[in-house]
């Protein structure tokens, strides 16, 4: 199995890192999101992942609900705690939306 963070980067996580040519499906992306959160990331990785979670939930709510059935409130609460700077959040979210549009 590929590393959770690489799967997230391939799906468009807004971080300055190389993407591979691998495609990502929704189930793989959801599992990688859960795994990355379980690692308790901090700093820029946590901010990027928080913005990514919100971008997915706000722009593709049906896909988000299907992928995280039952876990949505916990994921959204975690994401909210990672985003102390509104301006940075908006920038990261915009990037995540543009990138996720190619995956979802």
Contact map, one row per residue, 1 for C-alpha under 8 A:
11100000000000000000000000000000000000000000000000000000000000000000000000000000000000000000000000000000
11110110000000000000000000000000000000000000000000000000000000000000000000000000000000000000000000000000
11111110000000000000000000000001000000000000000000000000000000000000000000000000000000000000000000000000
01111111000000000000000000000011101100000000000000000000000000000000000000000000000000000000000000000000
00111111100000000000000000000001000100000000000000000000000000000000000000000000000000000000000000000000
01111111110000000011000000000000000000000000000000000000000000000000000000000000000000000000000000000000
01111111111000000000000100011001000000000000000000000000000000000000000000000000000000000000000000000000
00011111111110000000000000001001100000000000000000000000000000000000000000000000000000000000000000000000
00001111111111101110000000000000000000000000000000000000000000000000000000000000000000000000000000000000
00000111111110000011111100000000000000000000000000000000000000000000000000000000000000000000000000000000
00000011111110000000001100001000000000000000000000000000000000000000000000000000000000000000000000110010
00000001111111000000000000000000000000000000000000000000000000000000000000000000000000000000001100110000
00000001111111100000000000000000000000000000000110010000000000000000000000000000000000000000000100100000
00000000100111110000000000000000000000000000000110010000000000000000000000000000000000000001101100000000
00000000100011111000000000000000000000000001100100000000000000000000000000000000000000000000000000000000
00000000000001111100000000000000000000000000000000000000000000000000000000000000000000000000000000000000
00000000100000111110000000000000000000000000000000000000000000000000000000000000000000000000000000000000
00000000100000011111000000000000000000000000000000000000000000000000000000000000000000000000000000000000
00000100110000001111100000000000000000000000000000000000000000000000000000000000000000000000000000000000
00000100010000000111110000000000000000000000000000000000000000000000000000000000000000000000000000000000
00000000010000000011111000000000000000000000000000000000000000000000000000000000000000000000000000000000
00000000010000000001111100000000000000000000000000000000000000000000000000000000000000000000000000000000
00000000011000000000111110000000000000000000000000000000000000000000000000000000000000000000000000000010
00000010011000000000011111011000000000000000000000000000000000000000000000000000000000000000000000000010
00000000000000000000001111111000000000000000000000000000000000000000000000000000000000000000000000000010
00000000000000000000000111111100000000000000000000000000000000100010000000000000000000000000000000000011
00000000000000000000000011111110000000000000000000000000000000000010000000000000000000000000000000000000
00000010000000000000000111111111000000000000000000000000000000000000000000000000000000000000000000000000
00000011001000000000000111111111100000000000000000000000000000000000000000000000000000000000000000000000
00000000000000000000000001111111110000000000000000000000000000000011000000000000000000000000000000000000
00010000000000000000000000111111111000000000000000000000000000000000000000000000000000000000000000000000
00111011000000000000000000011111111100000000000000000000000000000000000000000000000000000000000000000000
00010001000000000000000000001111111110000000000010000000000000000000000000000000000000000000000000000000
00000000000000000000000000000111111111000000000000000000000000000000000000000000000000000000000000000000
00010000000000000000000000000011111111100000000000000000000000000000000000000000000000000000000000000000
00011000000000000000000000000001111111111000000000000000000000000000000000000000000000000000000000000000
00000000000000000000000000000000111111111000000000000000000000000000000000000000000000000000000000000000
00000000000000000000000000000000011111110000000000000000000000000000000000000000000000000000000000000000
00000000000000000000000000000000001111111000000000000000000000000000000000000000000000000000000000000000
00000000000000000000000000000000000111111100010000000000000000000000000000000000000000000000000000000000
00000000000000000000000000000000000110111110110000000000000000000000000000000000000000000000000000000000
00000000000000000000000000000000000000011111111000000000000000000000000000000000000000000000000000000000
00000000000000000000000000000000000000001111111000000000000000000000000000000000000000000000000000000000
00000000000000100000000000000000000000000111111100000000000000000000000000000000000000000000000000000000
00000000000000100000000000000000000000001111111110000000000000000000000000000000000000000000000000000000
00000000000000000000000000000000000000011111111111000000000000000000000000000000010000000000000000000000
00000000000000000000000000000000000000000111111111100000000000000000000000000010011000001000000000000000
00000000000011100000000000000000000000000001111111110000000000000000000000000000000000001001000000000000
00000000000011000000000000000000100000000000111111111000000000000000000000000010000000000000000000000000
00000000000000000000000000000000000000000000011111111100000000000000000000000111011000000000000000000000
00000000000000000000000000000000000000000000001111111110000000000000000000000010001000001101100100000000
00000000000011000000000000000000000000000000000111111111000000000000000000000000000000000001100110000000
00000000000000000000000000000000000000000000000011111111100000000000000000110010000000000000000000000000
00000000000000000000000000000000000000000000000001111111110000000000000000010010000000000000100000000000
00000000000000000000000000000000000000000000000000111111111100000000000000000000000000000000110110000000
00000000000000000000000000000000000000000000000000011111111110110000000000000000000000000000000010010000
00000000000000000000000000000000000000000000000000001111111110111000000000000000000000000000000000000000
00000000000000000000000000000000000000000000000000000111111110000000000000000000000000000000000000000000
00000000000000000000000000000000000000000000000000000011111110000000000000000000000000000000000010000000
00000000000000000000000000000000000000000000000000000011111111110000000000000000000000000000000000000001
00000000000000000000000000000000000000000000000000000001111111111000000000000000000000000000000000000000
00000000000000000000000000000000000000000000000000000000000111111100000000000000000000000000000000000000
00000000000000000000000001000000000000000000000000000001100111111110000000000000000000000000000000000001
00000000000000000000000000000000000000000000000000000001100111111111100000000000000000000000000000000000
00000000000000000000000000000000000000000000000000000000100011111111100100000000000000000000000000000000
00000000000000000000000000000000000000000000000000000000000001111111100000000000000000000000000000000000
00000000000000000000000001100100000000000000000000000000000000111111100000000000000000000000000000000000
00000000000000000000000000000100000000000000000000000000000000011111111100000000000000000000000000000000
00000000000000000000000000000000000000000000000000000000000000011111111100000000000000000000000000000000
00000000000000000000000000000000000000000000000000000000000000000001111110000000000000000000000000000000
00000000000000000000000000000000000000000000000000000000000000000001111111100000000000000000000000000000
00000000000000000000000000000000000000000000000000000000000000001001111111110000000000000000000000000000
00000000000000000000000000000000000000000000000000000000000000000000011111111000000000000000000000000000
00000000000000000000000000000000000000000000000000000000000000000000001111111100000000000000000000000000
00000000000000000000000000000000000000000000000000001000000000000000001111111110000000000000000000000000
00000000000000000000000000000000000000000000000000001100000000000000000111111111000000000000000000000000
00000000000000000000000000000000000000000000000000000000000000000000000011111111100000000000000000000000
00000000000000000000000000000000000000000000000001000000000000000000000001111111110000000000000000000000
00000000000000000000000000000000000000000000001011101100000000000000000000111111111000000000000000000000
00000000000000000000000000000000000000000000000001000000000000000000000000011111111000000000000000000000
00000000000000000000000000000000000000000000000000000000000000000000000000001111111100000000000000000000
00000000000000000000000000000000000000000000011001000000000000000000000000000111111100000000000000000000
00000000000000000000000000000000000000000000001001100000000000000000000000000011111111011000000000000000
00000000000000000000000000000000000000000000000000000000000000000000000000000000111111001000000000000000
00000000000000000000000000000000000000000000000000000000000000000000000000000000001111111000000000000000
00000000000000000000000000000000000000000000000000000000000000000000000000000000001111111100000000000000
00000000000000000000000000000000000000000000000000000000000000000000000000000000000011111110000000000000
00000000000000000000000000000000000000000000000000000000000000000000000000000000001011111111000000000000
00000000000000000000000000000000000000000000001100100000000000000000000000000000001111111111100000000000
00000000000000000000000000000000000000000000000000100000000000000000000000000000000001111111110000000000
00000000000000000000000000000000000000000000000000000000000000000000000000000000000000111111111000000000
00000000000001000000000000000000000000000000000100110000000000000000000000000000000000011111111100000000
00000000000001000000000000000000000000000000000000110110000000000000000000000000000000001111111110000000
00000000000000000000000000000000000000000000000000000010000000000000000000000000000000000111111111000000
00000000000101000000000000000000000000000000000000000000000000000000000000000000000000000011111111100000
00000000000111000000000000000000000000000000000000110010000000000000000000000000000000000001111111110000
00000000000000000000000000000000000000000000000000010011001000000000000000000000000000000000111111111000
00000000000000000000000000000000000000000000000000000000000000000000000000000000000000000000011111111100
00000000001110000000000000000000000000000000000000000000000000000000000000000000000000000000001111111110
00000000001100000000000000000000000000000000000000000001000000000000000000000000000000000000000111111111
00000000000000000000000000000000000000000000000000000000000000000000000000000000000000000000000011111111
00000000000000000000000000000000000000000000000000000000000000000000000000000000000000000000000001111111
00000000001000000000001111000000000000000000000000000000000000000000000000000000000000000000000000111111
00000000000000000000000001000000000000000000000000000000000100100000000000000000000000000000000000011111
